């Protein structure tokens, strides 16, 4: 496995040692089919943090949220692609394996952020309907939410629809 790809426990060790006095930021999501919108988001985030961590959801969680045809790429494949991006310092393999309710998902992410204590949680308002909950989560953890307001983030779902239309 690529050394940039980590579990929560491995990341906690890095945060306590190698990243101790560095500004950290985390972005979480699917990142199923990488596109320029993702790169723009990572580039934006890297302006504010020394260490950018991208947390990627499990295949089961994505299937629950986005439907049976997703993810297109497995968590391992998505992790390998993200690890190759220069702006990304670590790819965090999230372990949200259960088919969770909204409340269980909120609890999972609350616990994760309280455990990791990043300086910033980064999101794009245009593609994240949970940004308000993320803001509250970061306030509880003593950090801030950075919101990317740049050009419209391309959605993987819209890309998939284009691909289907081509066939």
Helices and strands as residue ranges (DSSP letters): E 5-6, H 8-16, E 24-29, H 36-46, E 51-56, H 59-66, H 75-83, E 90-93, H 102-116, E 120-124, G 125-127, H 131-141, E 144-148, H 156-166
